[in-house]
């Protein structure tokens, strides 16, 4: 545990909250949490569960009706076939991923993680006694993993490759053709498994399309697919996610869960069932939210492109921008000091613009900072004005290319 680092996203969010409580009007764009309320039909299902006395323990793996509904969803939307005993419902996708890493990795194993990565992946590997092996990507290639880099890093210790598409923190979406190239490499190494984190699958912008890694030829028995309800259905506080995988992996994860937390909330599971009944890809409730996210994305991409020295890769999914501000590093700012890296830049923007963002070094790329656009467009417009005013106090060292 002493080797684990605390989550910077949580730290920045807590800092922003403390400032707001002290009367400072901080705009918090650090947390990955939709600003929408949970759709009414889903919330009503949860309330009805309470009224109907559905408040007791459920089976450790989740209710049979929810696991059946998850199987139907995966078949219809993702083209992957599972039975209920190949699905494990947990207290959020984060728990699913942690348990999967603990179940399949042993001390001495290596976990391959493309960077930028979600902050928790390397720490989960460390918790399992495994070694995180970071595979850097480039903003010029939309932060997508190059197959040749993956091939060069695989050895007899390689146990797990973690893929996240659409990606947190970059919003990049892996095209099917690239996933097929990655699958061709994975096939050559029988011991290598893939954890496919698909929590943002419904928050995707045309023409990008989501492909489940387990749907690729030969990958079903090598893939642990993780998904959940928090992001697409605005259900972050309900804490509900799921793992779908071959039965022996699910059984191992279930064993960990049985001694760790037991099953997910009975109330949340009723709400999750209602979410899956909204229709294909969440129906109109989700498409309305995605339309708003896309409008916000378009505004912010245009706005950041107007800033000198800033590089940006237009996200194809999720609700984050991962922005390269490295041309500003090394600049002195009167009354603040030197902007040395992503952390000092975020501290500068928190102090001068009163906008809370997350340093890129938390995600394995110190050149960038992450902004969540899971906030009202008016809030983002105010934040952007404040950021532009703050950035005007410094000059980029390197001219924009």
N, C-alpha and C positions, 0 to 999 in steps of 0.2 A: 504493500500500500504506500510506503514511503516513496516508491519510485513513480507513483502517479502524480500528474499535474492537475490542478483544479481547472474546470472549464472556464475559459476566458469569456465566452458568450454570457455565461451566468454571472461572472464577476462584473462585467461591464453593465449588464442589465441591473444588477443589484446596486451598483454605484450610481447609475442614472436615477433609480428609484429613490435612493437616499437623498440625492440632490433635489429631486422634485418635492420630497417631503420637507426639505429645508426651505422651500419656496422658490427654488431656481427652476424656470420654465424649460426644462430639458426635453428635447424631442428624442424619444428612444427608438432607434432603428437598428437595434442590436439583436433582439430576440427573433427567432424564426417562428412567429406565431401569427396566424391570420387575424385580422382585425374584425372579421365578421362574427356575428353571433352564430351559434350552431343552428342550422335550419330547424324551423319550428316542428316539423314532423318528427325529427329525430329527438328533439328535446321533449316533446310530448310523450314519446315512447318511454323515455327515461322516467318522466313524472308518473306515467301510468304504472310503471314497474313498482315504484314506491307505494302508490295508492293501493295496488293489488297485492301488496305484501311480498313482492318478489325480491326479497332482501337477504336471502341466505346464501351460504356457500354454493358455488356451482362446481361441477367436476373440474379437476385440476387443468385439464386440457381445454376447457371451455364448454359451453353448452353444445349439445349435438345439433340443435337447430341453427346456431350461428356457424358452426364448422361446416355444415351442409351448405349454407348460403355462401360461405367463402369459397367452397369447392365449385359451386355454380358460377360465381363471379370469375374465378381463375380460368375456368373452361371457356366461358362465353367471351370474356374480354381479353384474355391473355393467351388462349390456345394451349393451356397446360392442364393436365388432368390429374386430380388428386382425390383420394377418399378421405372421409373425416378423420381417420386415424393417422393421416399424414399431415394434419394441421394442428398447430398449437397456438392457442389464444393466450396472450400475455398482457401485462400492464404497460402497454405502449411498445412501439417498434424497437425502442432503445433496449428494453429488456430482452426482446427476441434476439437482437444482434449480440448482446453480451453473452447470453446463454449459448448461442450458436458457436461463438468463438471459444468459450470455455469447454464446450462439448467436443469440438473437433481438434483443438490445438493442445499440444503438450509442450513442456519445457524443451527448448532447443529447436522447436519448429519456427518457421518464418512465415509472417503474414505480409503479403504484397499489397501495398496501399498506394494508389495513384494520388499525387498531390497536385492541386489543393484537395484536401480531404476534410470530411466532417471531423470536428475536434476530438471526438471520442474514440474513433477507430484505433489509433495507435495505443491509447491507454487501455482499451479492452484487450489488445494483444498482450500488452505488458502484464495485465492482471492474470492472464492465462499462462504466464511464464514464457510466452513466445516472444520473438523478436520482430518488431515492425520494420519492414524494408520499404522505404519510400521511393516511389517512382515519379520523378518530376515531369510535369507537362508544361506546355508553353501557351501563353495568351494568343500568340500568333496562330496556333493550331486549335483554338477554342478550348484549351485545357483538356483535350482528349488524349488518352493514353496511346502511345505509338506501339504497335504490336512488336516491332523489332526490339524496343527497350524492354518490354515484358519478357521476350524470349531470352534476352541477355542476362536477366536477373534470376531466372528460375534455376534451382539446383535441387539436390536430394532432400534438403531441409524445407523446401517450399511446401506449405500445407494449405494455405488459403489465400485466394485473391478476392479483395473486396471491391465491388463496382457499385457506384451510386449514380443512377440515371433516371430522371433528371437529377442534376448534381446540386448538393449543398457543399460548398458555397458558391459555385460558379454559374449554376443554371444551365450548364452544358447538357446536351442530350446525345447519347451515343447512337449514331445511325446503325441500322441493322447490318449493313455491309461490314462496318468496323467490328461489331460484336462477333460476326461470323469469322473474321480473321483472328480475333482473340480466342474464340472457341477452337479453331484449328490448332492453335498453340497448346491450349489446355488439354486437348485430346492426347497429345504426345506424352503427358506426364500423369500417369494413373493415380498418383497420390494427391494431386492438386485438386482442391475443391474451389468452388466459387460461391461467395455470398453476394447475392444481388439485392441491394437495398433500393426498393421501388416505391418508397413512401410518397414521392412527389409525382407519381405517374400521371395523375389526372390534371396536374397543373402544367400544361404543355401548350405551346403556341404554334399554330400552323406556319409552315408546312411540316414541322417536326412531328415525328411519330414515335410512340413508345414501343419498344420490343422487350419482352421478358426473356432473360438469358436462358431460362430453363426450357423455353420453347424451341431453341435451336437444336439441330440434329445432334444426338449423342450427349446433350448437356443436362437432361432431366435428372439423371441419377448422380450428377456431379454438383448440382446447384441447390443451395438453400435460399429460397426466396422469402424476403421480408417485406411486409407491407403493413398498412394500418389505416387509422381513421382521422388522425390528428390534423393533417395538413389539408387534404381535399375537402373534408367535411367540417372544417373549423371545430374540431373536437379535442383540442390539445389537453384540456383539463379532465376529459373523461378517461384518459389513460387506457387506450385500447389498441393493440397491434396484433399481428399474427405472423407465424412462420409456416411455410409449406415446403416440404422436403420428403425424400424417401423415409420410410417408417423408422428405420434404425436411428437416423439423426433426430427425428422428432421425439422418439422415445427417450433418447439421451438428454435432450433439452428439457423434456417434461420431468425427468428425474431431478434435474437441477431445480426446476421451478417448484417442484413439490416440497423441497427442503428449504426453499428460499422465500417465496411469497405466497405460494399456492395460486389458485386461479384468479382471474381478473374479476372486477366488480360485476355482480349480477345485473345491476342497473345499467352499467355501461354496455354490457353485452346485448341487452334488449334495445338500447339506442343504436348499437352497431348494426343489429339486424334491420332496423328501420332505415338506416343509411344505405345498406345494400339493396333495399327495396325501392330506392328512389329512381331506379332505372339505369340504363347503360351508362357507365362512366359517371354516375352520380346524377344524371338527368339535368333538368333545368337549374336546380339549386346550385350545382357545382359549376355549370357552364356560365352562370351569371357572375360567380366569383372570379372565374378564370378570365372573363372579359374585362373585369375591373383591374385585375392584376396586369393584363396586357396593356391596358391604357396607361397605367402607372409606369410600367417598364418603358414604353415608348417615350414618355415624357422625360424620364430620367436619363435614358441613353442619349437622347438629343441634347439634354442640358449638360451632361458631363463631357460630351464631345466638343462643347463650346469652351471648355477650360483648357488653357495651354498646357502641354506636357503630359496630359492624362491619356492613358490607353484603356480601351474598354472592348470586351468581347460581348456582343449582344446575346443575352441569355435566351435559350430556346424553351426553358421550362423553369419550374420552382418560382420563388419570389425574392431572389437575391441578385445584386450586382457585385461583381468582384473586380475592383477598379485598381489599375496600376498607377500609383502616385509616386513611383520611385524617382522620377525626375526632380522631385522636390526635396529628396533626402540630401542632407548636408547644408541646407539653407538655414541661415540665422533669422530669427524673428524677434523683433524688439519687444521686450517685456515677457518673452517666453523662453527663449534660448534656441538651441539647435534642434531641428527636426532630423533625427538620426535614422529613424526606421518607422515601421508601421505603427508600433505602439506609441511612440512619441507624437506621430501625426494624429492618431486618434485622441490622445490626451489634449493636443492643441485644439482640435475641432470640438471637443467636449467643453474646453475652457472658453474658447473664443466664439464658437458658433452655437454652443449649447445643444449640440447634436451628438448622440451616442452611437458610434459605429464600432465594429470589431476589427482589431489588428489582424492582418493577413498571416502573421507568423503563427497565430493559433491554428491556422489551417495548412501550415507547411509552405507558405509563400509570403515572405516578408515584403515583397515589392508591392503588395496589394492591401486594400482594406475591403471589408464586406459591409454592404448596406442591405438591410431588409426593406423591401417595399410593400410589406404587409401592413400598410397604414393608409389612411384616407389620402386621396390625391391632393387635397388642400393642405394637409400636414406635410406631404412631400414637397409641395411647392414652397412652403415656408422654410422647410429645412434646406432646400436647394438655394434659396436666396441667402440664408445665413452662411452656408458653406462657401458660396461665391464671394461673399464679403470677407470671410476669414482668409480664403485662399489669396485674395487680392493683397493681403499683408505680406505674402511671400512671393518670391519669384523662382520659377523652376531653374535648376542648374543646367538642364539639358533641354534644348528646344524640342518641341514635339516633332516626331517623324511623320 
